[in-house]
Amino acid sequence: MVDQKLKKRAIHRAKIIRGQLDGLIKAVDTEVYCPHLLEQSLSIQRSLKSLDAFILENHLRTHVKEQFKIQEEEGKAIKELIKMYTLSNK
């Protein structure tokens, strides 16, 4: 289950990222000055973090919310959240 408003925002953000990445590929191909490439790359990374936030928000509002209603699913939800937290801090 997906919150449709968050889905729309996530798709929009992903399309922006795709455009940014296409721009970075073109900039690398045309040998743009390295600091400018790094600026573009860092901008893409910030955009990806923004997309991650939308996806996490959807997961919390839908799946985790439902998992906590079912006692047998609560442990699974906690493990998933810990895994996501661990991955985000690597």
Secondary structure, 3 states (H helix, E strand, C coil): CCCHHHHHHHHHHHHHHHHHHHHHHHHHHCCCCHHHHHHHHHHHHHHHHHHHHHHHHHHHHHHHHHHCCCHHHHHHHHHHHHHHHHHHCC
